[in-house]
Amino acid sequence: MLIGIARTSTLEQKAGLEAQLRELEAYGCEKIYQEQVSSVAEREQLNAALSSLRSGDKLVVTKLDRLARSVKHLGEIVETINNADASLVILDMGGTAIDTSNPTGKLILNVMSSVAQFEREMMLERQREGIAKAKAEGKYKGRKPTARAKTEMVLLAKKQGLSPTQIMRDLGISKTSYYRILEAAGD
């Protein structure tokens, strides 16, 4: 059975998710798991897809970065796939598809995943350098605090007797942000 997994990092990337779903369907995936979460978050649909693998199945993704966040993470996923006696297919690996059901596919996957991680690390290094330069020039102030913008709503909800859990859920803020707001307000 061909089992697809599609992922985007955010809900705003709807077109990207739809494009992945079209590619997986065109390839012939009979079951497709999809999620819109960061690669560093808990990947419930990926875990479900991996758990559903049986002998001879193929887990299919459109691109490597839609599957794993690092070479180590990819190795863990591939090990899970291998333990199920299944294989991995990546539809676009530098313009060509790879299938780990053969030795050549396994070799290409290992080489390409190392190159992908190298590229990611270089991009992050350039990003850090750019941020440091912008900070030195006084141009970088960081992300605007989103939870603190909800200070008035938090204080009003607390005054109305809502529980902290309810306030955090309704306003979409973390526990840390909730208590930071209260502390700053002297509450």
Secondary structure as the mmCIF struct_conf table of DSSP 4:
data_model
#
loop_
_struct_conf.conf_type_id
_struct_conf.id
_struct_conf.beg_label_comp_id
_struct_conf.beg_label_asym_id
_struct_conf.beg_label_seq_id
_struct_conf.end_label_comp_id
_struct_conf.end_label_asym_id
_struct_conf.end_label_seq_id
STRN STRN1 LEU A 2 THR A 8
BEND BEND1 SER A 9 THR A 10
TURN_TY1_P TURN_TY1_P1 LEU A 11 GLU A 12
HELX_RH_AL_P HELX_RH_AL_P1 LYS A 14 TYR A 27
TURN_TY1_P TURN_TY1_P2 GLY A 28 GLY A 28
BEND BEND2 GLU A 30 GLU A 30
STRN STRN2 LYS A 31 GLN A 36
TURN_TY1_P TURN_TY1_P3 SER A 39 VAL A 40
BEND BEND3 ALA A 41 ALA A 41
HELX_RH_AL_P HELX_RH_AL_P2 GLU A 44 SER A 52
TURN_TY1_P TURN_TY1_P4 SER A 55 GLY A 56
STRN STRN3 LYS A 58 VAL A 61
BEND BEND4 THR A 62 LYS A 63
HELX_RH_3T_P HELX_RH_3T_P1 LEU A 64 ARG A 66
TURN_TY1_P TURN_TY1_P5 LEU A 67 LEU A 67
BEND BEND5 ARG A 69 SER A 70
HELX_RH_AL_P HELX_RH_AL_P3 VAL A 71 ASN A 83
TURN_TY1_P TURN_TY1_P6 ALA A 84 ASP A 85
STRN STRN4 SER A 87 ILE A 90
BEND BEND6 LEU A 91 LEU A 91
BEND BEND7 MET A 93 THR A 96
STRN STRN5 ILE A 98 ASP A 99
TURN_TY1_P TURN_TY1_P7 THR A 100 SER A 101
BEND BEND8 ASN A 102 ASN A 102
HELX_RH_AL_P HELX_RH_AL_P4 PRO A 103 ALA A 136
TURN_TY1_P TURN_TY1_P8 GLU A 137 GLY A 138
HELX_LH_PP_P HELX_LH_PP_P1 ARG A 143 PRO A 145
BEND BEND9 THR A 146 ALA A 147
HELX_RH_3T_P HELX_RH_3T_P2 ARG A 148 LYS A 150
HELX_RH_AL_P HELX_RH_AL_P5 THR A 151 LYS A 159
TURN_TY1_P TURN_TY1_P9 GLN A 160 GLY A 161
HELX_RH_AL_P HELX_RH_AL_P6 PRO A 164 LEU A 171
TURN_TY1_P TURN_TY1_P10 GLY A 172 GLY A 172
HELX_RH_AL_P HELX_RH_AL_P7 LYS A 175 ALA A 184
TURN_TY1_P TURN_TY1_P11 ALA A 185 GLY A 186
#
